[in-house]
């Protein structure tokens, strides 16, 4: 059984940085279980996140992918080369600007994503099961609200 961490001590003086750090710790508790999603797969956590990001769109521009996940260009290039060798992706040039490369998951890549997605959902359900139903709903609603506020502040982008 998962045991939720003790609630963070709330700052009395409106310490936004302290409150944000406490929220970050709680968020990490919830999503840390997602690392288990990649156990018994041939992919590292980083590779798994790349697959998850690629699955969000039919075609992804490599430069945009790198910006979204904040990955070193050389490392991302090696990950994509491995995925191409494993036939998880295809790479092409962007039709509107041939200088840019685009990537898309193949059927095999989509199948890998579905395995990871199912495991991520299972891991998150297990983490959330440590909370009563009413708290689970509040947690998810709060996370949705925070995500919306951050995306709005970033102009619709999920990552800076």
Secondary structure as GFF3:
##gff-version 3
##sequence-region A 1 160
A	DSSP	alpha_helix	16	32	.	.	.	ID=ss1
A	DSSP	three_ten_helix	33	38	.	.	.	ID=ss2
A	DSSP	alpha_helix	45	54	.	.	.	ID=ss3
A	DSSP	beta_strand	60	61	.	.	.	ID=ss4
A	DSSP	alpha_helix	62	69	.	.	.	ID=ss5
A	DSSP	alpha_helix	73	85	.	.	.	ID=ss6
A	DSSP	beta_strand	89	94	.	.	.	ID=ss7
A	DSSP	beta_strand	97	105	.	.	.	ID=ss8
A	DSSP	alpha_helix	107	128	.	.	.	ID=ss9
A	DSSP	alpha_helix	133	153	.	.	.	ID=ss10
###
